[in-house]
Amino acid sequence: MAKKNVDKLQVFALGGVGEIGKNMYCIQYGNDIVVVDSGLKFPEEDMLGVDIVIPDISYLIENRDKVRAILLTHGHEDHIGGLPYVLRQLNVPVYGTKLTLGLVEGKLKEAGLLGETKRILIDANSELSLGSIKATFFRTNHSIPDSVGIVLETPEGVVVHTGDFKFDQTPVNGQYADLHQMAEIGKKGVLLLLSDSTNAERPGYTGSEKSVGAELVDVFRRAKQRVVVATFASNVHRIQQVIDAAEANHRKVTVVGRSMVNVVSIASELGYLRIPEGMLIEPEEINKMAADRVVILSTGSQGEPMSALTRMARNTHRKVEILPGDTVVISATPIPGNEKYVGRTVDELFRLGAHVIYGPGSVSGVHVSGHGSQEELKLMLNLMRPRYFMPIHGEYRMLRQHGKLAESVGIEPEDIFLTDNGDILEVQNGVARKSGKVQAGNILIDGLGIGDVGNIVLRDRKLLSQDGILVVVVTLSKQEKTILSGPDIISRGFVYVRESEGLLDESSRIVTSTLTKLMSENVNEWASLKTHVKEALGRFLYEQTRRRPMILPIIMEV
């Protein structure tokens, strides 16, 4: 009779389900926790002033002595971008493939963490022993080289995490997805599959990256002047195709945008980019060359305000300006939520007289996704044949759709688990169920501050951005119970002072009478005085303007 397991297998996401980005998944058995990926995501519109968002790792910090490793599937920001912040609080070994670690090292160097972080190189043949969990890997295919899926063998059974994948039959770098190995893993038996849901709503197959290469050669050939190509800095295959298309059309390439420059130098140093001798030129040199001999490779495919392409579109880039007749290729689809920024950049480029290739009409040509569509997701399910299935990496509707695909290939609906960040999927003696939650959420990063901007600060920023602020400065003598100076009223973002003298004079009178009344009644705690001033002034201003500015009373005592 099989021995019963006393410990449970627990699997949960700290980021990456119900959202795109900040991927972080935890597999825990007994006293061993293995973390897969540590990503970031970009802030939503209501996160005013926030730079990036990372997962809340309180649970891992509380259980730091159980965390054996962070395993990385590939080098995209939404999988490695959180590492510099996470490793400050949780110094555990990081395992990744050659290019992934190369990109991570660049980040850790900037953060001053390179020396104290243990980095271990793995490939598709590596085997790791992490406490009671054994990890092996399999080659997948994605829009960045060196991507892998992860197999975690636990006493309860095998958990497979696909990482981001597609099945490209003609990959640019010859890194084919290892179908044989996937089938082998499936044959041995998979208890639980965690699989990428990004394109679960998209029917059919995702096109091959090679098709983009042919289209780029064509675009470069037809262009009469300079060509600007904007794409994700981490899409190394796309960068290679831009270089190949430039070579085929006897053009030179210049690289602009900090992240693009970083990735090109790391990837070429490690041998993942083949750049012909003399192909790269400095941005300063492009004006000395014939316009039909130049390609500018740039960041900014998402219309990010500070990116190279956006600055070119606004004519504020120090080294490159867009000239009438230039061709601009936006070789990416907008991440949900960025459509407005991309649209604005495209508009500005058209105003400058550029010919812009972008968006739905041309997507089939100059961009293909790095994620598998429905038929590929079904293929992965059929290769792995898992007992239980947990779709990951996608917004809720994508997870839902992926669940439906799993049903269509024969997985029972009750064996499919749609989770939110923090939901624990527990398996004990072969039986899976949802059981409880761990703390999960967003940690907001603004400048150097990690997590010091929370809901209260965001609420204040929202108020300030909507109705402005009114500062009331008063000096009191508590002995005499009189106002010695003030009230002085300073308005920012509320009303234009010169045109609202009457309103501010009346506000001043209300503050004076409120304070005088309170002092005559012997009320003299600061908190009480401030609250009464805020309430009286707030009421008056709302009646007069229908606005609610933030009111900040500053009361000094002599």
Buried (B, 14 or more C-beta within 10 A) or exposed (E): EEEEBEBBBBBBBBBBBBBBBBBBBBBBBBEBBBBBBBBBBBBEEEBBEBBBBBBBBBBBEEBEEBBBBBBBBBBBBBBBBBBBBBBBEBBBBBBBBBBBBBBBBBBBEEBEBBEEBEBEEBEBEBEBEBBBBBBBBBBBBBBBBBBBBBBBBBEBBBBBBBBBBBBBEEBBBEBBBBEEBBEEBBEEEBBBBBBBBBBBBBEEBBBBBBBBBEBBBBBBEEBEBBBBBBBBBBBBBBBBBBBBBBBEBEBBBBBBBEBBBBBBBBBBEBEBBEBEEEBBBEBEEBEEBEBBBBBBBBBBBBBBEEBBBBBBBBEEBEBBEBEEEBBBBBBBBBBEEBBEBBBBBBEBBEEBEBBBBBBEEBBEBBBBBBBBBBBBBBBBBEBBBBBBBBBBBBBBEBBBBBBEBBEEBEBEEEBBBBBBBBBBBBBBEEEBEEEEBBEBEBBBBBEEEBEEBEEEBBEBBEBBEEBBBBBBBBBBEEEEBEBEEBBBBBBEEBBEEEEBEEBBEBBBEBBBEBBEEBBEEEEEEEEEBBEBBBEBBBEBBEEBBEEBBBBBBBBEEE
